[in-house]
Amino acid sequence: MAASTEREDLEARIAEVSEHIRTLIEQAPGVSGASDDDLIQERLEEQQALYKQLLEQRDALDNAS
């Protein structure tokens, strides 16, 4: 039961981060200036790294079951 709840929490976080990534990608064409562009790129890279980490956690949880 605990693994099921943990997986549900991971799935919710994965969906949230995925939405953040989508939003950042949509915002990118509308920004002007190098500093704004750099900030969007930095945030996108952070979110992509978090997304990858969450997927790895989910896979590890699945493999442990």
C-alpha positions as CSV (number, residue, x, y, z in Angstrom):
1,M,0.0,0.0,0.0
2,A,2.8,2.4,0.8
3,A,4.5,1.7,-2.5
4,S,1.3,2.5,-4.3
5,T,0.9,5.8,-2.5
6,E,4.6,6.7,-3.2
7,R,4.1,5.8,-6.9
8,E,1.0,8.0,-7.0
9,D,2.9,10.9,-5.4
10,L,5.7,10.4,-8.0
11,E,3.2,10.3,-10.8
12,A,1.6,13.6,-9.6
13,R,5.1,15.2,-9.3
14,I,6.0,14.0,-12.8
15,A,2.8,15.5,-14.2
16,E,3.5,18.8,-12.5
17,V,7.1,19.0,-13.7
18,S,6.0,18.0,-17.2
19,E,3.5,20.9,-17.2
20,H,6.2,23.3,-16.0
21,I,8.4,22.2,-18.9
22,R,5.6,22.7,-21.4
23,T,4.9,26.2,-20.0
24,L,8.5,27.2,-20.2
25,I,8.7,26.0,-23.8
26,E,5.6,28.0,-24.7
27,Q,7.1,31.1,-23.0
28,A,10.5,30.9,-24.7
29,P,9.5,32.4,-28.1
30,G,7.8,35.4,-26.3
31,V,10.8,36.5,-24.3
32,S,13.1,39.3,-25.4
33,G,16.6,39.9,-24.3
34,A,19.5,37.6,-23.5
35,S,19.0,37.6,-19.8
36,D,15.4,36.5,-20.1
37,D,16.4,33.9,-22.6
38,D,19.1,32.6,-20.2
39,L,16.7,32.5,-17.3
40,I,14.2,30.5,-19.3
41,Q,16.9,28.1,-20.5
42,E,18.3,27.7,-16.9
43,R,14.8,26.9,-15.5
44,L,14.1,24.5,-18.4
45,E,17.3,22.6,-17.7
46,E,16.5,22.4,-14.0
47,Q,13.0,21.1,-14.7
48,Q,14.3,18.6,-17.2
49,A,16.8,17.3,-14.7
50,L,14.1,17.0,-12.0
51,Y,11.8,15.2,-14.5
52,K,14.6,12.7,-15.3
53,Q,15.3,12.2,-11.6
54,L,11.6,11.5,-10.9
55,L,11.3,9.0,-13.7
56,E,14.4,7.2,-12.3
57,Q,12.8,7.1,-8.9
58,R,9.6,5.7,-10.3
59,D,11.5,3.1,-12.3
60,A,13.4,2.1,-9.2
61,L,10.2,1.8,-7.2
62,D,8.7,-0.3,-9.9
63,N,11.7,-2.6,-10.1
64,A,11.7,-3.0,-6.3
65,S,8.1,-4.3,-6.4
